[in-house]
Amino acid sequence: MLPKGKFSRCLAIAGLALFFTGAAQAAPDNSSPVGTANVTVADPTVPRPPGQPCVVQLFSNDTFDDFNTRPFSYTPPTGCGTHWSKVVLEADFSVTAGVQFDRSATIFLGGVNLFFGTTQEPTSTLAPSWHVERDLTDYSALFRNAGQGQADIGNIVNSQYTGVINGSARLLFYPASVVAPAANVPDAVYPIGSDPVGSTVLLQAGANTMTATLTLPRNVERAYLDVFTQGQSTPDEFWYTCVPNQYQAQTGECGGGNFREAEISIDGQAAGVAPVYPWIFTGGADLFIWKPTPGVQTLNFLPYRVDLTPFAGVLSNGSPHQVTLTLAGVNYYFMATAALLVYEDPHASQVSGQVVSNTLANQAPNPTIGSTLSTDSSGNTTGNVTTNLSRHFVIKGYVNTSHGRVDTTVDQTVSFANTEIFDITATTYDQTSEQLSSVEGVSTSKIGAFVSGQFRQSFRYPLYMQSNQTFTDSAGDSTVVTTIRQGFDEHTALSIDGFPLYAADVHNHHEGSDSIDYSPTYAIISHAGQNSKQDFTFSDSLGGCYRASVSAANDVVTAYSSGKGCPGQHNRVFWFTEPDGSPYQGEGLLGW
C-alpha cells in the first residue's frame, strides 16, 4: 500500500505546473555590470516563495583580522511559525584594498555547517565585495531551537598582508501558506565530527577520518549525509595536479597522487561515496584568471548528498552508531564537515530493519596507475601518468514502518579519471591535467511491488588545466601561460512507479587563461592576456529556465547576459526548485 499522504502528493506534484502558474520567480535583471572590476558571477540566487520572510541576523559587520572565531547566539524567529516553506541564508562579505591571501570561510550553528566557501583576493586599488546564498530548508529542524554558532575566516593582518575582511549573515524564514506550504523536511540534523558550536575537521595523512557516535531516534525511515571536503595548503590545494610518489622526481610535481574521494561508513561498514570537487581558490594556479569572476562554486561550495537510507533500519535499533568519513588519498591537509539528516516515521515510535546486501563493502578505493613517461639522454621528459578508478555498487536495505515494509536500493557507479601530461626540457615545463569525476546513481524505494519513489542523479566534474612555463633569459626570468576549464554538471529525475514527476539539469562552466612573467624568486613582474568566461544554465520539466553568462578581460567585466535563450528572454524558475544545484532527495522535492 501507499504511505499515508503519498497518493495525494503524487497528484499534487503531477499538477504543479498548472497549480503554480504565476508562482515562478523571474530573476531580476539588474543594471549591466560591464566595466566593473568587482566580483561578478553568473550563478542564480536562491528563488523565494511569496510572502514576507522573518529575518534573524546571525552577525553584522564583523571584522576578520585574526584566527579567532566570531561567536553569535541564535534565537528562532517569531511571527512565522515553526514550519516554513523555505529557509535561506544570505551573507555579504568584503575585503579592503591591499594585499591578502584567499581565505576559507565557514558559518556553523550547533555544530552544523550553514556556509562553506572562500574569499576573493583584493588588489592594491580594489576592495572587492560579494554576496552568497544557500538554501537551508532541509535544516529547518536545527532552527526551531535557540543555539550557539560561530563564523570563522582565519586571516592574517600585518604590515605585509593588509586586507581586512568584513562580513554579515542572516537567515530568512518564509512562512507557510496555501500557495507555499511547509516543506517536507528532515526531522533532525546531526553534525558529524564537529565541536558543539561547529568547525571543520582537519584531515591529513595518517589522520584522515572524522566520525560521530550517535544514538538516533528508533523510528528513522530515511537518512542522508551532506558532505564537504576541501583541499588546503600545498600539495593538497592542488591535489588534482599531483603524481604518485614514484614519478615525483622525474616530473618535479607534488607527490602523493591525485586520487581523492570521501568514503562513508556506518559502524565500519562501507555505506557510500562522495566525490571531491576540485574547487580552486581565487589565488589558485593564476590569481588573475579569477578577477573579477571566480571559479565554479569558489565563493560558495555546495555539499554532496549521500543516500544512507538502506541503513535506516539499523540506525533505528536504539544502539549507538558510528558514522565515519574517511578521505582516501589525502596527502597533507583537507578541511571537512558533514551533517546527517534523518526522516522519522510520524506514526510509529519504533521501526525495524536491516541491510540486505552491500557490494561496496568489498571494493576498496584503490586506483589503477599507468605511465608512459620517458626521459632521454638530454634530460627531456615526455609522456603521461594516468590514475583511474571506477566502482559499481548496490546497497539494499529495508525498514518496517507504520505503512508497511519499505525496501530501498542505492545503485551507483562512481568513477575517477586523471591524466597528467608532461613535456619537460631545459627551457620549458609544460604540464596538462585532465580530470573527470562522475557519478551515475539511482535510489529506488518499494512497498511490495509498487515503486514508491525513484530518484536518479548524475554528476560530472570536468577539469582541464594547462600550465606552460618558458624560461625567457639566462637570469632565470620565466613566463607561465595558464589555461583552465572547470565544470559542474548535474541531472536529476524523480518518478513514482514509472510515472515521471520532475527532472532538472544544472550546468556551471568556467574557462579562463592568463600569462604571468616571473622573476627567479617567483615575484610577479607583469601579466597579460587575462580573459575568462562563466556560463550557467538551469532547466527543468516544469518549464523553469535560468541562463546567465559573464565574460571578463584585463580584470574587468566585458560582457554580461541574463535570460538569453529562455522563453521571452527572461529567467523564470519556480520558488521550490534548486537552480543552483543544491542537493534535494526524493520526497523532500519541491517542498512537499
C-alpha positions in Angstrom: 0.0 0.0 0.0 1.0 3.6 -0.3 2.3 5.5 2.7 -0.3 7.8 4.2 -0.4 11.0 2.1 1.7 9.6 -0.7 -1.1 9.4 -3.3 -2.2 13.0 -2.6 1.4 14.1 -3.0 1.7 12.3 -6.3 -1.3 14.1 -7.7 -0.2 17.4 -6.3 3.3 17.1 -7.8 2.0 15.9 -11.1 -0.1 19.1 -11.3 2.5 21.5 -10.0 3.0 23.2 -13.4 -0.7 24.0 -13.5 -1.2 24.8 -9.8 1.8 27.1 -9.5 1.3 29.0 -12.8 2.3 32.6 -11.8 4.3 31.4 -8.8 7.6 31.2 -10.8 10.3 33.6 -9.8 11.9 35.7 -12.5 15.4 36.6 -11.6 15.8 40.4 -11.5 17.5 42.0 -14.5 19.8 44.4 -12.7 21.9 47.1 -14.4 24.7 45.8 -16.5 28.0 45.1 -14.7 30.0 45.6 -17.8 33.1 47.7 -16.9 33.3 46.7 -13.3 36.3 45.1 -11.6 34.2 43.9 -8.7 33.1 40.3 -8.2 30.6 39.3 -10.9 29.2 35.8 -11.2 26.6 34.0 -13.4 25.2 31.9 -10.6 21.5 32.2 -9.7 20.3 33.3 -6.3 18.0 31.1 -4.3 14.4 31.5 -5.6 11.9 32.6 -2.9 8.3 31.8 -2.2 5.7 34.6 -2.0 5.3 36.3 1.3 7.3 38.4 3.7 10.1 36.5 5.5 11.1 36.8 9.1 14.7 37.7 9.4 17.2 36.6 12.0 20.5 38.4 12.0 23.4 36.0 12.8 26.1 38.6 12.8 26.6 42.0 11.4 29.7 43.9 10.1 32.1 41.6 11.9 35.7 42.1 11.2 38.0 39.2 10.4 41.6 40.2 11.0 43.0 37.2 13.0 42.4 33.5 13.5 39.8 33.8 16.3 36.2 32.7 15.6 33.4 35.2 15.8 30.7 33.7 18.1 27.0 34.5 17.8 23.8 33.5 19.6 20.7 32.3 17.6 17.1 32.7 18.6 14.3 31.3 16.4 12.1 33.8 14.6 8.8 35.0 15.9 5.7 35.5 13.9 6.5 33.0 11.1 5.5 29.7 12.9 7.9 26.8 13.3 7.4 25.1 9.9 8.5 27.1 7.0 8.1 26.9 3.2 11.8 27.9 2.8 14.8 28.9 4.8 17.6 30.9 3.1 21.0 32.0 4.3 22.2 35.3 3.0 25.7 36.6 3.6 27.7 39.6 2.4 31.5 39.8 2.5 34.1 42.4 1.5 37.9 42.8 1.9 39.7 46.1 2.0 42.2 47.1 -0.8 45.7 45.9 -0.2 47.5 42.5 -0.2 45.7 39.4 1.2 45.5 35.7 0.6 42.3 34.0 -0.2 40.8 32.6 3.0 38.4 29.8 3.8 35.1 31.0 5.3 32.6 29.0 7.4 29.5 29.6 9.4 28.2 27.0 11.9 25.3 26.7 14.2 25.0 24.0 16.9 27.9 22.1 15.2 26.1 22.1 11.8 27.6 23.9 8.8 25.5 26.6 7.3 28.1 28.0 4.9 31.4 27.0 3.5 33.4 28.9 0.9 36.4 31.0 0.2 37.1 34.7 -0.2 38.1 36.9 -3.1 41.6 38.4 -3.1 41.9 42.2 -3.2 44.3 44.3 -5.2 46.1 47.5 -4.1 43.4 49.6 -5.6 40.3 47.3 -5.4 38.3 46.3 -2.3 36.0 43.6 -3.7 32.6 42.7 -2.2 30.3 39.7 -2.8 27.0 38.1 -1.9 26.3 34.5 -1.3 23.1 32.5 -0.6 22.4 28.9 0.5 19.1 27.1 0.6 18.9 25.7 4.2 15.3 24.5 4.1 16.4 20.9 4.8 18.0 22.1 8.0 14.7 23.5 9.4 14.8 21.2 12.4 18.0 22.9 13.5 16.4 26.3 13.6 13.5 25.5 15.8 15.6 25.8 19.0 18.0 28.5 20.2 21.6 27.8 19.9 25.2 29.0 19.7 27.1 29.5 16.4 30.3 31.0 15.1 31.8 32.4 11.9 35.4 31.6 11.1 37.5 33.4 8.5 41.1 32.9 9.7 43.0 35.9 8.4 46.5 37.5 8.9 46.7 41.3 9.0 50.1 42.9 9.4 52.4 45.2 7.6 52.6 42.8 4.6 49.1 41.4 4.4 46.9 44.3 4.8 43.4 43.2 3.6 40.8 43.2 6.3 37.7 41.0 5.7 34.3 42.1 6.9 31.0 40.1 6.8 27.4 39.9 7.8 24.9 37.0 7.7 21.2 36.4 8.3 18.6 33.7 8.0 15.3 34.4 6.1 12.3 32.3 7.2 9.4 32.2 4.7 6.1 31.4 6.5 4.0 28.5 5.2 0.9 29.5 3.2 -1.7 28.0 0.8 0.5 28.6 -2.2 3.7 27.9 -0.4 3.1 25.0 2.0 5.5 24.0 4.7 8.4 22.0 3.3 8.6 18.2 4.0 12.0 18.4 5.7 14.1 16.0 7.8 13.0 15.7 11.4 16.5 16.0 12.8 20.0 17.2 11.8 23.2 15.9 13.4 26.7 17.2 12.9 29.5 14.8 12.1 33.0 15.3 13.6 32.5 18.8 14.9 32.7 20.5 18.2 29.3 21.6 19.8 29.4 25.0 18.2 31.0 24.0 14.9 34.2 23.9 13.0 35.7 22.0 10.1 37.9 18.9 10.8 41.5 18.7 9.6 42.2 15.6 7.6 45.7 14.6 6.7 47.8 11.5 6.0 47.6 9.2 9.0 44.6 11.1 10.4 42.2 11.1 7.5 38.9 10.3 9.3 36.2 12.2 11.1 33.5 10.4 13.0 30.5 10.9 15.3 28.9 8.4 17.6 25.1 8.9 17.5 22.2 7.3 19.2 19.3 8.2 16.9 15.5 8.0 17.3 14.1 4.5 16.9 11.9 5.4 14.0 14.3 6.6 11.3 12.8 6.0 7.8 15.4 7.7 5.6 18.8 9.1 6.1 21.2 11.3 4.1 24.7 12.8 4.7 25.7 16.2 3.3 29.5 16.2 2.8 32.1 19.0 2.2 35.8 18.1 1.6 38.1 20.9 0.5 41.9 20.7 -0.2 44.1 23.1 1.7 47.7 24.1 1.5 50.5 22.6 -0.6 50.2 20.0 -2.0 46.5 19.3 -1.3 45.4 22.7 -2.5 46.3 21.5 -6.0 45.8 17.8 -5.4 44.5 17.3 -8.9 47.9 18.0 -10.4 50.0 15.7 -8.2 51.5 12.4 -9.3 52.2 9.1 -7.5 55.4 9.2 -5.4 57.4 7.1 -7.9 57.0 9.8 -10.6 57.6 12.8 -8.4 61.4 13.2 -9.1 61.0 12.6 -12.8 58.3 15.2 -13.2 59.1 17.7 -10.5 55.4 17.6 -9.4 53.9 17.2 -6.0 53.7 13.6 -4.9 51.0 11.6 -3.2 49.0 11.0 -6.3 45.8 12.9 -7.4 43.0 10.5 -6.4 40.8 11.9 -3.6 37.4 10.5 -2.5 35.4 10.5 0.6 34.4 7.1 1.9 31.3 6.9 4.2 30.9 4.1 6.6 28.4 3.1 9.4 29.8 1.0 12.2 32.8 0.2 10.0 30.7 -1.0 7.1 31.1 0.9 3.7 27.9 2.9 3.2 28.5 5.4 0.4 31.0 7.5 -1.6 31.3 11.3 -2.0 33.5 12.6 -4.8 35.7 15.6 -4.1 35.0 18.6 -6.2 38.2 20.4 -7.5 37.4 23.8 -6.1 40.1 26.4 -7.0 40.9 29.4 -4.7 40.9 32.9 -6.1 44.7 32.8 -5.7 45.0 29.4 -7.3 47.1 28.5 -10.3 46.9 32.1 -11.7 45.3 34.7 -9.5 44.4 37.0 -12.4 42.1 34.4 -14.1 39.7 34.7 -11.2 39.4 38.5 -11.3 36.6 39.5 -11.3 34.8 36.1 -11.8 35.9 33.3 -9.5 35.8 29.6 -10.5 32.9 27.2 -10.1 31.4 27.5 -6.6 34.7 29.1 -5.3 32.9 31.6 -3.0 30.1 29.3 -2.1 30.6 25.5 -2.0 27.7 23.0 -2.5 27.6 19.9 -0.4 27.4 16.4 -1.9 24.5 14.4 -0.6 25.0 10.6 0.1 21.9 8.5 0.4 22.2 6.3 3.5 18.5 5.1 3.6 19.4 1.4 3.2 20.8 1.7 6.8 17.7 3.3 8.3 16.5 0.1 10.0 19.9 -0.5 11.5 20.2 3.2 12.7 16.9 2.8 14.5 17.8 -0.1 16.7 18.5 2.0 19.8 22.2 1.3 19.9 25.0 3.9 19.4 26.3 4.0 15.8 29.5 5.4 14.4 29.1 7.5 11.2 32.6 8.0 9.7 34.1 9.8 6.8 37.5 8.7 5.6 39.2 10.8 2.9 41.1 8.4 0.6 44.3 9.8 -0.9 44.7 12.8 1.4 48.4 13.8 1.4 48.7 16.7 3.7 45.7 19.0 4.6 42.0 18.8 3.8 39.1 20.5 5.7 35.9 18.6 6.0 32.5 18.8 7.6 29.3 16.8 7.3 25.7 16.7 8.6 23.4 13.7 8.9 19.7 14.4 8.0 17.1 11.9 9.1 13.3 11.5 8.4 11.3 9.8 11.1 8.1 7.7 10.8 5.4 10.1 12.3 3.1 7.2 13.1 5.5 4.8 14.8 7.7 5.2 17.8 9.9 2.3 16.7 10.7 0.7 13.3 13.0 -2.2 12.5 15.0 -3.3 9.5 18.4 -4.5 8.2 20.9 -4.1 5.4 20.2 -7.0 3.0 23.3 -6.7 0.7 26.2 -4.4 0.1 28.6 -4.8 -2.8 30.5 -1.6 -1.9 31.9 -3.4 1.3 34.3 -5.4 -0.8 35.5 -2.7 -3.1 38.5 -0.8 -1.7 39.3 2.7 -3.2 42.5 1.6 -4.9 43.0 3.3 -8.3 45.0 1.9 -11.2 48.1 3.8 -12.0 49.7 3.8 -15.5 52.6 5.7 -17.1 54.2 6.4 -20.5 56.9 8.7 -19.0 60.3 8.6 -20.6 63.5 10.7 -20.1 66.1 10.8 -22.8 69.8 11.3 -22.6 69.5 15.1 -22.6 67.2 15.0 -19.6 64.0 15.8 -21.5 60.9 14.1 -20.1 57.7 13.4 -22.0 54.7 11.2 -21.5 51.7 10.9 -19.1 50.7 9.4 -15.8 47.1 8.1 -15.6 45.0 7.4 -12.5 41.7 5.6 -12.8 39.1 4.0 -10.6 35.5 3.1 -11.4 33.3 1.2 -9.0 29.7 0.0 -9.4 27.9 -0.9 -6.2 24.5 -1.8 -4.9 23.3 -1.4 -1.3 19.9 -2.8 -0.3 18.1 -2.4 2.9 14.6 -2.4 4.4 12.7 -0.8 7.2 9.3 -1.9 8.6 7.3 1.2 9.0 3.8 2.1 10.0 2.8 2.0 6.3 4.5 -1.3 5.6 7.9 -2.7 4.7 9.9 -0.3 2.6 12.8 -1.7 0.6 15.4 0.8 -0.6 18.2 0.1 -3.2 21.0 2.6 -3.8 22.7 1.7 -7.2 25.7 3.8 -8.2 28.7 3.9 -10.4 31.3 6.3 -9.1 34.3 7.0 -11.4 37.5 9.0 -11.3 39.9 9.5 -14.2 43.0 11.7 -14.2 45.8 12.1 -16.8 48.9 14.2 -16.2 50.7 15.0 -19.5 54.3 16.3 -19.3 56.7 17.9 -21.8 59.8 19.0 -19.9 63.0 20.4 -21.4 65.8 22.6 -20.2 63.9 25.7 -21.2 60.2 24.7 -20.8 58.0 22.9 -18.4 54.6 22.0 -19.8 52.0 20.2 -17.8 48.4 19.4 -18.7 45.9 18.0 -16.1 42.8 16.4 -17.5 40.4 15.1 -14.8 36.8 13.9 -14.6 34.9 12.7 -11.6 31.5 11.3 -12.3 28.5 9.6 -10.6 25.6 7.8 -12.1 23.1 6.7 -9.5 19.5 5.8 -8.7 17.8 5.3 -5.4 14.7 3.2 -5.5 12.1 2.6 -2.8 9.4 -0.1 -3.0 6.4 -1.1 -0.9 5.8 -4.6 -2.1 5.9 -4.4 -5.9 5.0 -0.8 -6.0 7.9 1.6 -6.7 7.0 4.4 -4.2 9.9 6.6 -5.3 12.8 6.5 -7.7 15.4 9.3 -7.7 18.1 9.5 -10.4 21.2 11.6 -10.2 24.2 12.0 -12.4 27.2 14.3 -11.7 30.2 15.3 -13.9 33.1 17.4 -12.5 35.3 18.1 -15.5 38.6 19.9 -15.0 41.3 20.9 -17.6 44.4 22.8 -16.6 47.4 23.5 -18.7 50.5 25.3 -17.4 53.3 26.1 -19.8 56.4 27.7 -18.3 59.2 29.1 -20.5 62.4 30.4 -19.2 63.0 33.5 -21.1 66.6 34.6 -20.2 69.7 33.5 -18.5 68.8 35.5 -15.4 66.0 33.0 -14.7 63.0 35.1 -15.6 60.2 33.0 -16.9 56.7 33.2 -18.4 53.9 31.0 -17.4 50.8 30.7 -19.6 47.8 29.0 -17.8 44.6 27.8 -19.3 41.8 26.4 -17.1 38.4 24.9 -17.8 36.2 23.8 -15.0 32.6 22.5 -14.8 29.8 21.2 -12.7 27.1 19.2 -14.4 24.1 17.7 -12.6 21.0 15.8 -13.9 18.2 14.7 -11.5 14.9 13.0 -12.1 12.1 11.8 -9.8 9.4 9.2 -10.7 6.9 7.1 -8.9 6.0 3.6 -10.2 7.4 4.6 -13.6 5.5 7.8 -13.8 7.9 10.8 -14.3 7.3 13.7 -11.9 10.2 16.0 -12.2 13.6 16.4 -13.9 16.2 19.1 -13.9 19.6 19.9 -15.3 22.3 22.3 -14.0 25.4 23.3 -15.9 28.0 25.6 -14.4 31.2 26.1 -16.5 34.1 28.5 -16.2 37.1 28.9 -18.5 40.0 31.3 -18.4 43.6 32.0 -19.3 46.4 34.4 -18.5 50.1 34.9 -18.9 52.4 35.9 -16.0 56.0 37.0 -16.1 58.0 35.9 -13.0 61.4 36.8 -11.6 63.7 34.0 -10.5 62.2 34.2 -7.0 58.7 34.0 -8.5 57.8 37.6 -7.8 55.3 38.7 -10.4 56.7 41.1 -12.9 53.6 41.6 -15.0 50.7 39.7 -16.5 48.9 39.9 -19.9 46.1 38.4 -21.9 43.8 37.7 -18.9 40.4 36.5 -20.1 37.6 34.4 -18.6 34.0 33.4 -19.0 31.4 31.7 -16.9 28.2 30.2 -18.3 25.4 29.0 -16.0 22.2 27.2 -17.2 19.3 25.5 -15.5 16.2 24.0 -16.9 13.5 21.7 -15.6 10.5 19.7 -16.7 8.1 22.4 -15.3 9.3 25.0 -17.7 11.8 26.6 -15.4 14.7 28.3 -17.2 17.8 30.2 -16.0 20.6 31.3 -18.2 23.4 33.8 -17.4 26.9 34.5 -18.8 29.7 36.8 -17.8 32.9 37.4 -19.7 36.0 39.3 -18.5 39.3 40.6 -19.9 42.1 42.5 -18.4 40.5 42.2 -14.9 37.1 43.8 -15.8 33.7 42.5 -17.0 33.4 42.9 -20.7 30.1 41.2 -21.4 27.1 40.0 -19.4 23.8 38.5 -20.3 20.9 37.1 -18.2 17.9 35.2 -19.5 19.1 35.0 -23.1 17.8 31.7 -24.5 15.0 31.4 -22.0 11.3 31.9 -23.1 10.7 35.6 -23.5 14.5 36.1 -22.9 13.9 36.2 -19.2 14.9 33.9 -16.4 12.0 32.2 -14.8 12.3 29.5 -12.1 9.8 28.1 -9.6 10.5 29.1 -5.9 10.6 25.4 -4.8 13.3 24.3 -7.2 17.1 24.3 -6.8 18.5 26.1 -9.9 22.0 26.4 -8.2 22.4 22.7 -8.0 21.8 22.4 -4.2 21.0 18.8 -3.1 17.5 17.5 -2.7 16.2 14.0 -2.4 13.0 12.1 -3.2 10.1 13.1 -1.1 11.7 16.3 0.0 11.4 17.5 -3.6 9.6 20.8 -4.3 8.9 21.4 -0.6 6.3 18.6 -0.3 
